[in-house]
Amino acid sequence: MKKIVRGFVLLVTILLLQLTILPANEALSDKEAIVLTELNIKIMPEFINPENWDYNIPSLLVGYHGTFTNHSETPYSGEIKVSVPTHLPNFQPSFIAQFQGPEDSAPIEENYTVNVQEGYISWTPQNEIGPNENYYFVLEYFSAPIEGVVDRSFAFEYVAETPINNLNIAVYAPYKARNFQIDKEADLGSMTFGLEFFMYEYTEITVGEVYDLHVSYTKEDIVTTMDALNDFSAPNDETHASFKQPELKQDSGFFNAENIILLSLAIVFVGGFVFMIVRKNKQPNDNAKEKIQAPKKIVNKEEELKKIRKLLADGQIDENTYKEKRAKLG
């Protein structure tokens, strides 16, 4: 009788192991089939404000530019999850898209879901990821962790969820920021378009590693970097020849539902830093040329924009007046 009981207990134990442990191992195997191999994090305080943002609150734009690689022998069509700090004040996702390659300028926007309680964004790629293929993505979000009125500061933290071959964290100083400081020494530092830039490089990242930075600076105005870039003219030399761009626009419809725009400051360290702002709904080149060839209209608008921005920076008009005047310019 004891042998029968022991045999029954052993059988039940085996069945329980099959029902619990085996499915967990299968899930782990599915998760490991796709691996985050590269991740570039862009930290951009006061770069631009999304629609309906309180302009008296400095915003922080963070972009994840990464590469998932399918190491399995079968196509991957499952879900992708990326942790994000949904607990931060005014957290809101901005854009999630797939690039066909590192130099692709026509991203495919992905439909995503935000889990505020568990702190992650998930999406299923529109196109499956083939064996040994790479999936290039961008994920951007805004938040308001910046504290202080004139002397401002914020903290940033990234915790590795998976092993990563290469991790880069880039921090950009805001427009007209003084005494810009980061509590850790950067591996690279430079200045382009009058903006300070700091890069941190890491390799062979393990699960659970924490990468945190504390940033502080002094800034007396609320003019964003995008507003400043609108008024910037690149030096007339070979180094900046490729930076000649049509006017960058930030108006009341910049982040509306009908025309969501990917705002991604992608920096490439190949003989210099290249600024790239990619729009989801790009206008044909012919139309762009036609707009550039309207000198009177463009010159007048630029001059008026400079005037009202100077009035705002000097404190002669408030934010509401600034927005009203800008809206009238179209």
PEVEN-V127459 format. One line per field, one symbol per residue. phi: phi as a letter, one per 40 degrees, with the letter a starting at -180 (. if undefined). A space follows every 50 residues. Layout:
phi->???
//
This chain:
phi->.ccccccccccccccccccbcccccccccccccbbccbabbbbbcfcabc cgccccbcbbbbbbbbbcbccccbcbbccbbbcbccccdfcacbababbc adbcbbcccbcbbbbcccgabbabdcbcccdgcbbcbbbbababccbhcb cbaabbabbccbcbcbbbbbbbcccfcbfcbbcbcccbaabafgbcabbb bbbfcbcgcbbbbbbbabacbbccccccccccbcdcaccbdcccbcdcbb bcbcbcccacbcbbccbbcbgibbcbbbbcbccdcccccccccbcccccc ccccccccccccccgcbccccdcccccccg
//
